Amino acid sequence: MKKVFLLLISLLAINLYSSNGKYRLTLRGNPATSIVVGWDQTSGSNPKVYYGTTDYGTDYSRYPNSKAPNRTVSYKGMNNNFARLTGLQPNTAYYFVIRDSQGTSQRFWFKTAPSDNSRLSFIAGGDSRNNRTPRKNANRLVAKLKPHAVLFGGDMTNRDSSSEWQEWFND
C-alpha cells in the first residue's frame, strides 16, 4: 500500500509540470532590452512564456506578460521553440515560466544587460564535445560565477548526432 501511494504521488508530481526542457537564452538584438527564450517542447501544446519583474514562482497567471513562440524548429530530435521578449528594462531581473496544455515549468530568471558603460562579465569556452565529466563540472563552476553571458565556440558535439546534441543541452 505504501509503495502504491508513493507511486501515485510521484506520477501526480510529474503531471504538474509542463513537458519541456533544454532551456536556453540567446541574444538576437539589444541585450539591455530583449532576449530570446528557447526550449525543447517534448509534448503538450500551446506553450507560452509568462514573465515579469516580480517573482511569482510557478503561478503563471500572476505574471503580467506572456509571449507565444515566434518560431518552432524541429531539429536533432528536438521540437525547439523560441519566444523573443522585447521592450524589457535594462539591468533588470526578469522571472519566467513556460505554460503549456500539460502544466507549468519550474520558474527561471535572467537579468538584462545594463544600457550604460557598466562592466560586464563573460565566460567563453568551446570544444566541449568530448569528456562529458569535465564539461559538466565546468558548467557547474560557471553557474556559481554568474557571469552576464556565457559564450560557446568550437565543436559542441563529435558527430553532430541528435543524441549528442540532446546530451550537450542536458549537461
N, C-alpha and C positions, 0 to 999 in steps of 0.2 A: 504494500500500500504506500509506504514511504517513497519507494522508487517511482511509482506511478505519479504521485503528487509532484515530485521534483521534475519529472519529465514534462508534466503539464505546465508547470511554472516556467521551465526553460523554453518550451515552444511558444508560450504566451509572450515571453520577453523578446523572442526573436521576431514575432509578428508585429511588435510595436514600432519597429524601425523601418524606414524606407529601404528599398532594395537598390542601394547604390554604394559605390566605394571608389577607391583610387582617386581621391580628391587632389586637385592642384589649382594653384592660382598662377595666372600668366599675365604679362603686360602686353597690351596692344596699342595703348595710347599714353596719355599723360598719367604717370603713376601717382600723382597727387590727387587726381580726380576720377580715375577709372581703374577697373581691374576686371579680369575675366575669370569666372569660377568654372572649373572643368571637373567632370566626374564621369564614371562609368555607371550607366543605368542598367543594372543587371536584370531587373524585372519591374513590374509596376508600370504605370502610365501617368501622363500629365505632370511631370516633375516641374517644380518651381523653386527658385531660390527666394527665401524670405529673409530680409536683412534690415539692420538699423544700428544706431549708435548706442542703444541700451541693450544690455544682455538679458534676454527673456528666456534663456535656456532653450528648451525644445518646444516651447509654446509658440508655434509658428503664427498663430492668429494675432499675437501682440506686436509682431514686427511691422513697422509702418510701410515697408516697401516690399515688392515682390517682382520677380522677373522670370519669365519662361525662357527656355534655351533659345538663343539666336541661331544656333547651328547644332546639328547632330550628325556625327560621322561614325559609321561602323568601320572599325579598323583594328586589326590584330586581335580579333576575338572580343573586342570591347565595343559597347554602344556609348561612344563618347559624346557627352552633352556639354555645351559651352554657353554660358549666360554672361553677357557683357554688362557690368554695372557701371553706370556713368553718373555724372553730377554729384560725385562724392566730395566731401570736405577734406582738404589737405591735413596731413598729420593727425588723423583721427582713427580711433579703433572702431571697427565695424564687426558685428556679430551676425552669423547667418546659420540657417538650417536649410536643408533641401526636403521638401514635402512632395510625396507622390501618392498614388492611389493606395499604396500599401502602408504608409506611415510617414514618420518624420525622422530624419537623420539625427545624429548627435550634433551638438552645437559646436561650430568652429568660429574663428575670428581672424582678422587681418588688420593691419594698420596701413593707411595710405601714406605715401611719401610726403615730406614737407614741401611747401611751394617756395621756400626761401633758400638761402645758401647754407642751410644746416648740414652738418656732417652726416654722411650715410655710411653704413657698413655692409659690405658684400663678402660672400664666400663663394669662391669659384672652384670647381672640380671637374673631373672628366675621366674618361677611360675607366668607367665603373662596371664594365661588362663582366669581369672575372672576379673571383674571390668574394663571394657573397658575404661572408662573415665580416671582413674589414669594411665592406660597403655599408652594412647595417650599423656597425659600430661608428663609422664616420657620420652617418645620418643622425644617430643619437646625440653625438657631440655637437653637430650643427644645431640641433633643436635646442640644446642648452645655451648656446651662444646667442641665439635670437637675432640674427642679422636682419637688415632691411630686406635683403633679397639673396637668394641662392642661385647661382648661375651654373648650368651644366653644359659642358662641351665635350667633344670627343665621342668615343663609342660607348653607348649605353648598353648595348647587347652584343653578343658574339655572332649569332647567325640571323638576327632580325626576325626571330620566330615569335609567334603570338604568345607562347608560354613564357619566353624570356622577357618580353615587354610587360606582361602581366606581373611576373615576379619582380621586375625592376620597380614598377609602380607600387607593389605591395611593400617593398623594402623602403 
